[in-house]
Amino acid sequence: MKKLTIFTPTYNRAYCLEQCYNSLISQSNKDFIWLVIDDGSNDNTKEIVGKWIDDGKIDIIYKYQENQGMHGAHNTAYDLIKTELCTCIDSDDFMAPEAVEKIISIWNNTEHDKNIAGIIGLDAYKNGGGIIGKKIPENIKTTTLEDLYHTHKIYGDKKIIYRTEIVKRFPKYPLFKNERFVPLGTLYLLIDKEYKLICSNEVFCIVEYLEDGSSRNIIKQYRRHPNGFRYARVLNMKNSSYFSVVLKNAVHYVSHSLFLKDWNFLFKSPKPVLTFFVFPFGLGLYIYTLYQTKDSKTV
């Protein structure tokens, strides 16, 4: 059995998958499986990945499903993964040189107990652009993701490698009719409540933010996927240890509820008093989102 599964959700990204593949076949340590979750692509993804499977340079599993969105692809991946560790590398990103060797070495050579969920390391920009955000202070050996950002004031995307058995203990991302997006951080927050991560300043992933990626289209996503985002807001309001996070999510909760025309949102809120007081700000966000997406399709 391999040690690590690297899974890649992809949707019509055949044009950029090769850089991820090339980064994987170049790894010095091949103790991993590449799991490609094809989330309903209608390009030639299946044929390209099939050729790589036939080449036999690395172990690859290909799984096709009807389009469910990134979170649905994560659900499928977690169902299929059997290795001890797992991590996601997006279709427009790729593994840093020696990343697999570093991940496995850190895991095997760092003391960890049942309260450790995995490893958190760094992402870097493509073409030598440096690391994304800040490094983790050397004195911080373990942390939760939420504490890293809000107590230690570290910013920028980071790469998480989770123990598969822990991820499988938590609820799957919900699927909402006619929507294709639920923020992935909802699962990470739930894990945060019970487990910590080993900190590393090694770069594991090279990131490229493409024009068609969700990071560049977040306002449009708010309008297109109000149920998915409201689910995330409720979960954050219930589980975050930081009032600033709860406050921000209460504002967004109001906005998403207005898009859903759910006039009972105040009674459904886990923080009804706070929701009442932030209503004007939520209304403002709703109007702003309407204005910013007035020329966009909402489905």
Contacts in CASP RR format, 6 or more apart in sequence:
PFRMAT RR
TARGET T0000
AUTHOR 0000-0000-0000
METHOD contacts of the structure
MODEL  1
MKKLTIFTPTYNRAYCLEQCYNSLISQSNKDFIWLVIDDGSNDNTKEIVG
KWIDDGKIDIIYKYQENQGMHGAHNTAYDLIKTELCTCIDSDDFMAPEAV
EKIISIWNNTEHDKNIAGIIGLDAYKNGGGIIGKKIPENIKTTTLEDLYH
THKIYGDKKIIYRTEIVKRFPKYPLFKNERFVPLGTLYLLIDKEYKLICS
NEVFCIVEYLEDGSSRNIIKQYRRHPNGFRYARVLNMKNSSYFSVVLKNA
VHYVSHSLFLKDWNFLFKSPKPVLTFFVFPFGLGLYIYTLYQTKDSKTV
1 82 0 8 1.000
1 83 0 8 1.000
2 31 0 8 1.000
2 32 0 8 1.000
2 33 0 8 1.000
2 59 0 8 1.000
2 83 0 8 1.000
3 31 0 8 1.000
3 32 0 8 1.000
3 83 0 8 1.000
3 84 0 8 1.000
3 85 0 8 1.000
3 104 0 8 1.000
3 107 0 8 1.000
4 31 0 8 1.000
4 32 0 8 1.000
4 33 0 8 1.000
4 83 0 8 1.000
4 84 0 8 1.000
4 85 0 8 1.000
4 86 0 8 1.000
4 87 0 8 1.000
4 100 0 8 1.000
4 103 0 8 1.000
4 104 0 8 1.000
4 161 0 8 1.000
5 32 0 8 1.000
5 33 0 8 1.000
5 34 0 8 1.000
5 35 0 8 1.000
5 77 0 8 1.000
5 81 0 8 1.000
5 82 0 8 1.000
5 83 0 8 1.000
5 85 0 8 1.000
5 86 0 8 1.000
5 87 0 8 1.000
5 164 0 8 1.000
6 24 0 8 1.000
6 32 0 8 1.000
6 33 0 8 1.000
6 34 0 8 1.000
6 35 0 8 1.000
6 86 0 8 1.000
6 87 0 8 1.000
6 88 0 8 1.000
6 89 0 8 1.000
6 95 0 8 1.000
6 100 0 8 1.000
7 34 0 8 1.000
7 35 0 8 1.000
7 36 0 8 1.000
7 37 0 8 1.000
7 74 0 8 1.000
7 77 0 8 1.000
7 81 0 8 1.000
7 86 0 8 1.000
7 87 0 8 1.000
7 88 0 8 1.000
7 89 0 8 1.000
8 17 0 8 1.000
8 20 0 8 1.000
8 34 0 8 1.000
8 35 0 8 1.000
8 36 0 8 1.000
8 37 0 8 1.000
8 88 0 8 1.000
8 89 0 8 1.000
8 90 0 8 1.000
8 91 0 8 1.000
9 37 0 8 1.000
9 39 0 8 1.000
9 69 0 8 1.000
9 70 0 8 1.000
9 72 0 8 1.000
9 73 0 8 1.000
9 74 0 8 1.000
9 77 0 8 1.000
9 88 0 8 1.000
9 90 0 8 1.000
9 91 0 8 1.000
10 17 0 8 1.000
10 36 0 8 1.000
10 37 0 8 1.000
10 38 0 8 1.000
10 39 0 8 1.000
10 41 0 8 1.000
10 45 0 8 1.000
10 73 0 8 1.000
10 91 0 8 1.000
11 38 0 8 1.000
11 39 0 8 1.000
11 40 0 8 1.000
11 41 0 8 1.000
11 67 0 8 1.000
11 69 0 8 1.000
11 73 0 8 1.000
11 91 0 8 1.000
12 41 0 8 1.000
12 42 0 8 1.000
12 43 0 8 1.000
12 45 0 8 1.000
13 41 0 8 1.000
13 43 0 8 1.000
13 45 0 8 1.000
13 91 0 8 1.000
13 92 0 8 1.000
14 41 0 8 1.000
14 43 0 8 1.000
14 44 0 8 1.000
14 45 0 8 1.000
14 48 0 8 1.000
15 43 0 8 1.000
16 91 0 8 1.000
16 92 0 8 1.000
16 210 0 8 1.000
17 36 0 8 1.000
17 45 0 8 1.000
17 48 0 8 1.000
17 49 0 8 1.000
17 91 0 8 1.000
18 48 0 8 1.000
19 94 0 8 1.000
20 89 0 8 1.000
20 91 0 8 1.000
20 93 0 8 1.000
20 94 0 8 1.000
20 95 0 8 1.000
21 34 0 8 1.000
21 52 0 8 1.000
22 94 0 8 1.000
23 94 0 8 1.000
23 95 0 8 1.000
23 96 0 8 1.000
23 97 0 8 1.000
23 206 0 8 1.000
24 32 0 8 1.000
24 34 0 8 1.000
24 58 0 8 1.000
24 94 0 8 1.000
24 95 0 8 1.000
25 57 0 8 1.000
25 58 0 8 1.000
26 97 0 8 1.000
27 58 0 8 1.000
27 95 0 8 1.000
27 97 0 8 1.000
27 98 0 8 1.000
27 99 0 8 1.000
27 100 0 8 1.000
27 101 0 8 1.000
28 98 0 8 1.000
28 100 0 8 1.000
28 101 0 8 1.000
29 98 0 8 1.000
29 100 0 8 1.000
29 101 0 8 1.000
29 104 0 8 1.000
30 58 0 8 1.000
30 59 0 8 1.000
30 100 0 8 1.000
31 100 0 8 1.000
31 104 0 8 1.000
32 58 0 8 1.000
32 59 0 8 1.000
32 83 0 8 1.000
32 100 0 8 1.000
33 59 0 8 1.000
33 60 0 8 1.000
33 61 0 8 1.000
33 83 0 8 1.000
34 58 0 8 1.000
34 59 0 8 1.000
34 60 0 8 1.000
34 61 0 8 1.000
35 60 0 8 1.000
35 61 0 8 1.000
35 63 0 8 1.000
35 77 0 8 1.000
35 80 0 8 1.000
35 81 0 8 1.000
36 45 0 8 1.000
36 49 0 8 1.000
36 60 0 8 1.000
36 61 0 8 1.000
36 62 0 8 1.000
36 63 0 8 1.000
37 63 0 8 1.000
37 65 0 8 1.000
37 73 0 8 1.000
37 76 0 8 1.000
37 77 0 8 1.000
38 45 0 8 1.000
38 46 0 8 1.000
38 49 0 8 1.000
38 62 0 8 1.000
38 63 0 8 1.000
38 64 0 8 1.000
38 65 0 8 1.000
39 65 0 8 1.000
39 67 0 8 1.000
39 68 0 8 1.000
39 69 0 8 1.000
39 70 0 8 1.000
39 72 0 8 1.000
39 73 0 8 1.000
40 64 0 8 1.000
40 65 0 8 1.000
40 66 0 8 1.000
40 67 0 8 1.000
41 64 0 8 1.000
46 62 0 8 1.000
46 64 0 8 1.000
49 60 0 8 1.000
49 62 0 8 1.000
50 60 0 8 1.000
50 62 0 8 1.000
52 58 0 8 1.000
52 60 0 8 1.000
53 60 0 8 1.000
53 62 0 8 1.000
61 80 0 8 1.000
63 76 0 8 1.000
63 80 0 8 1.000
65 72 0 8 1.000
65 73 0 8 1.000
65 76 0 8 1.000
67 180 0 8 1.000
68 75 0 8 1.000
68 76 0 8 1.000
68 175 0 8 1.000
68 180 0 8 1.000
69 180 0 8 1.000
69 181 0 8 1.000
70 180 0 8 1.000
70 181 0 8 1.000
70 184 0 8 1.000
70 214 0 8 1.000
71 173 0 8 1.000
71 175 0 8 1.000
71 181 0 8 1.000
71 182 0 8 1.000
71 183 0 8 1.000
71 184 0 8 1.000
72 172 0 8 1.000
72 173 0 8 1.000
72 175 0 8 1.000
72 182 0 8 1.000
74 88 0 8 1.000
74 173 0 8 1.000
74 184 0 8 1.000
74 187 0 8 1.000
75 172 0 8 1.000
75 173 0 8 1.000
75 175 0 8 1.000
77 86 0 8 1.000
77 88 0 8 1.000
78 86 0 8 1.000
78 164 0 8 1.000
78 167 0 8 1.000
78 168 0 8 1.000
78 172 0 8 1.000
81 164 0 8 1.000
82 164 0 8 1.000
83 164 0 8 1.000
84 163 0 8 1.000
84 164 0 8 1.000
84 165 0 8 1.000
85 103 0 8 1.000
85 104 0 8 1.000
85 107 0 8 1.000
85 118 0 8 1.000
85 161 0 8 1.000
85 162 0 8 1.000
85 163 0 8 1.000
85 164 0 8 1.000
86 161 0 8 1.000
86 162 0 8 1.000
86 164 0 8 1.000
86 167 0 8 1.000
87 103 0 8 1.000
87 159 0 8 1.000
87 160 0 8 1.000
87 161 0 8 1.000
87 162 0 8 1.000
87 204 0 8 1.000
89 95 0 8 1.000
89 205 0 8 1.000
90 207 0 8 1.000
92 208 0 8 1.000
92 209 0 8 1.000
92 210 0 8 1.000
92 213 0 8 1.000
93 123 0 8 1.000
93 205 0 8 1.000
93 206 0 8 1.000
93 207 0 8 1.000
93 208 0 8 1.000
94 205 0 8 1.000
94 206 0 8 1.000
95 204 0 8 1.000
95 205 0 8 1.000
95 206 0 8 1.000
96 124 0 8 1.000
96 203 0 8 1.000
96 204 0 8 1.000
96 205 0 8 1.000
96 206 0 8 1.000
99 202 0 8 1.000
99 203 0 8 1.000
99 204 0 8 1.000
99 205 0 8 1.000
102 200 0 8 1.000
102 202 0 8 1.000
102 204 0 8 1.000
103 119 0 8 1.000
103 161 0 8 1.000
103 204 0 8 1.000
106 119 0 8 1.000
106 198 0 8 1.000
106 200 0 8 1.000
106 202 0 8 1.000
107 118 0 8 1.000
107 119 0 8 1.000
107 161 0 8 1.000
107 198 0 8 1.000
110 198 0 8 1.000
112 118 0 8 1.000
112 198 0 8 1.000
115 194 0 8 1.000
115 195 0 8 1.000
115 196 0 8 1.000
116 142 0 8 1.000
116 163 0 8 1.000
116 195 0 8 1.000
116 196 0 8 1.000
116 197 0 8 1.000
116 198 0 8 1.000
117 162 0 8 1.000
117 163 0 8 1.000
117 166 0 8 1.000
117 191 0 8 1.000
117 194 0 8 1.000
117 195 0 8 1.000
117 196 0 8 1.000
117 197 0 8 1.000
118 160 0 8 1.000
118 161 0 8 1.000
118 162 0 8 1.000
118 163 0 8 1.000
118 166 0 8 1.000
118 195 0 8 1.000
118 197 0 8 1.000
118 198 0 8 1.000
119 160 0 8 1.000
119 161 0 8 1.000
119 197 0 8 1.000
119 198 0 8 1.000
119 199 0 8 1.000
119 200 0 8 1.000
120 136 0 8 1.000
120 143 0 8 1.000
120 145 0 8 1.000
120 148 0 8 1.000
120 158 0 8 1.000
120 159 0 8 1.000
120 160 0 8 1.000
120 161 0 8 1.000
120 197 0 8 1.000
120 198 0 8 1.000
120 199 0 8 1.000
120 200 0 8 1.000
121 136 0 8 1.000
121 158 0 8 1.000
121 159 0 8 1.000
121 160 0 8 1.000
121 161 0 8 1.000
121 199 0 8 1.000
121 200 0 8 1.000
121 201 0 8 1.000
121 202 0 8 1.000
121 203 0 8 1.000
121 204 0 8 1.000
122 131 0 8 1.000
122 132 0 8 1.000
122 135 0 8 1.000
122 136 0 8 1.000
122 158 0 8 1.000
122 159 0 8 1.000
122 200 0 8 1.000
122 201 0 8 1.000
122 202 0 8 1.000
122 203 0 8 1.000
122 204 0 8 1.000
122 205 0 8 1.000
123 131 0 8 1.000
123 132 0 8 1.000
123 156 0 8 1.000
123 157 0 8 1.000
123 158 0 8 1.000
123 159 0 8 1.000
123 203 0 8 1.000
123 204 0 8 1.000
123 205 0 8 1.000
123 206 0 8 1.000
123 207 0 8 1.000
124 130 0 8 1.000
124 131 0 8 1.000
124 132 0 8 1.000
124 203 0 8 1.000
124 205 0 8 1.000
124 206 0 8 1.000
124 207 0 8 1.000
125 131 0 8 1.000
125 132 0 8 1.000
125 206 0 8 1.000
125 207 0 8 1.000
125 208 0 8 1.000
126 206 0 8 1.000
126 207 0 8 1.000
126 208 0 8 1.000
131 203 0 8 1.000
132 156 0 8 1.000
132 157 0 8 1.000
132 158 0 8 1.000
132 207 0 8 1.000
133 154 0 8 1.000
133 155 0 8 1.000
133 156 0 8 1.000
133 157 0 8 1.000
134 153 0 8 1.000
134 154 0 8 1.000
134 155 0 8 1.000
134 156 0 8 1.000
135 154 0 8 1.000
135 201 0 8 1.000
136 143 0 8 1.000
136 148 0 8 1.000
136 152 0 8 1.000
136 154 0 8 1.000
136 199 0 8 1.000
136 200 0 8 1.000
136 201 0 8 1.000
137 152 0 8 1.000
137 154 0 8 1.000
138 201 0 8 1.000
140 148 0 8 1.000
140 152 0 8 1.000
140 199 0 8 1.000
141 198 0 8 1.000
141 199 0 8 1.000
142 196 0 8 1.000
142 197 0 8 1.000
142 198 0 8 1.000
142 199 0 8 1.000
143 152 0 8 1.000
143 196 0 8 1.000
143 197 0 8 1.000
143 199 0 8 1.000
144 192 0 8 1.000
144 195 0 8 1.000
144 196 0 8 1.000
144 197 0 8 1.000
145 158 0 8 1.000
145 160 0 8 1.000
145 188 0 8 1.000
145 189 0 8 1.000
145 192 0 8 1.000
145 197 0 8 1.000
146 189 0 8 1.000
146 192 0 8 1.000
146 240 0 8 1.000
146 241 0 8 1.000
146 242 0 8 1.000
146 245 0 8 1.000
147 192 0 8 1.000
147 241 0 8 1.000
148 154 0 8 1.000
148 158 0 8 1.000
148 199 0 8 1.000
149 155 0 8 1.000
150 241 0 8 1.000
150 242 0 8 1.000
150 244 0 8 1.000
150 245 0 8 1.000
157 207 0 8 1.000
159 204 0 8 1.000
159 205 0 8 1.000
160 188 0 8 1.000
160 197 0 8 1.000
161 204 0 8 1.000
162 191 0 8 1.000
166 191 0 8 1.000
166 195 0 8 1.000
167 187 0 8 1.000
167 191 0 8 1.000
170 187 0 8 1.000
170 190 0 8 1.000
170 191 0 8 1.000
171 190 0 8 1.000
173 182 0 8 1.000
173 184 0 8 1.000
173 186 0 8 1.000
173 187 0 8 1.000
174 182 0 8 1.000
174 228 0 8 1.000
174 231 0 8 1.000
176 182 0 8 1.000
176 225 0 8 1.000
176 227 0 8 1.000
176 228 0 8 1.000
176 231 0 8 1.000
178 299 0 8 1.000
179 224 0 8 1.000
179 225 0 8 1.000
179 226 0 8 1.000
179 227 0 8 1.000
179 228 0 8 1.000
180 224 0 8 1.000
180 225 0 8 1.000
181 214 0 8 1.000
181 221 0 8 1.000
181 224 0 8 1.000
181 225 0 8 1.000
181 228 0 8 1.000
181 229 0 8 1.000
182 225 0 8 1.000
182 228 0 8 1.000
182 229 0 8 1.000
182 231 0 8 1.000
182 232 0 8 1.000
183 228 0 8 1.000
183 229 0 8 1.000
183 232 0 8 1.000
185 232 0 8 1.000
186 231 0 8 1.000
186 232 0 8 1.000
186 235 0 8 1.000
186 236 0 8 1.000
189 235 0 8 1.000
189 236 0 8 1.000
189 239 0 8 1.000
189 240 0 8 1.000
190 235 0 8 1.000
190 239 0 8 1.000
193 239 0 8 1.000
209 215 0 8 1.000
209 216 0 8 1.000
210 216 0 8 1.000
214 221 0 8 1.000
219 289 0 8 1.000
219 292 0 8 1.000
219 293 0 8 1.000
220 293 0 8 1.000
220 296 0 8 1.000
221 229 0 8 1.000
222 229 0 8 1.000
222 252 0 8 1.000
222 255 0 8 1.000
222 256 0 8 1.000
222 259 0 8 1.000
222 289 0 8 1.000
222 293 0 8 1.000
223 259 0 8 1.000
223 289 0 8 1.000
223 290 0 8 1.000
223 293 0 8 1.000
223 296 0 8 1.000
223 298 0 8 1.000
224 297 0 8 1.000
224 298 0 8 1.000
224 299 0 8 1.000
226 256 0 8 1.000
226 257 0 8 1.000
226 259 0 8 1.000
226 260 0 8 1.000
227 256 0 8 1.000
227 260 0 8 1.000
228 256 0 8 1.000
229 252 0 8 1.000
229 256 0 8 1.000
230 253 0 8 1.000
230 256 0 8 1.000
230 257 0 8 1.000
230 260 0 8 1.000
232 249 0 8 1.000
233 249 0 8 1.000
233 250 0 8 1.000
233 252 0 8 1.000
233 253 0 8 1.000
233 256 0 8 1.000
234 253 0 8 1.000
234 269 0 8 1.000
234 270 0 8 1.000
236 245 0 8 1.000
236 246 0 8 1.000
236 249 0 8 1.000
237 246 0 8 1.000
237 249 0 8 1.000
237 250 0 8 1.000
237 253 0 8 1.000
237 269 0 8 1.000
237 270 0 8 1.000
237 271 0 8 1.000
237 274 0 8 1.000
238 270 0 8 1.000
240 246 0 8 1.000
240 249 0 8 1.000
246 271 0 8 1.000
246 274 0 8 1.000
247 274 0 8 1.000
247 278 0 8 1.000
250 269 0 8 1.000
250 271 0 8 1.000
250 274 0 8 1.000
250 275 0 8 1.000
250 278 0 8 1.000
251 278 0 8 1.000
251 281 0 8 1.000
251 282 0 8 1.000
251 285 0 8 1.000
252 282 0 8 1.000
252 285 0 8 1.000
253 265 0 8 1.000
253 269 0 8 1.000
253 275 0 8 1.000
254 265 0 8 1.000
254 275 0 8 1.000
254 278 0 8 1.000
254 279 0 8 1.000
254 281 0 8 1.000
254 282 0 8 1.000
254 283 0 8 1.000
254 285 0 8 1.000
254 286 0 8 1.000
255 282 0 8 1.000
255 283 0 8 1.000
255 284 0 8 1.000
255 285 0 8 1.000
255 286 0 8 1.000
255 289 0 8 1.000
257 265 0 8 1.000
257 268 0 8 1.000
258 265 0 8 1.000
258 282 0 8 1.000
258 283 0 8 1.000
258 286 0 8 1.000
259 286 0 8 1.000
259 289 0 8 1.000
262 268 0 8 1.000
265 275 0 8 1.000
266 272 0 8 1.000
266 275 0 8 1.000
266 276 0 8 1.000
269 275 0 8 1.000
END
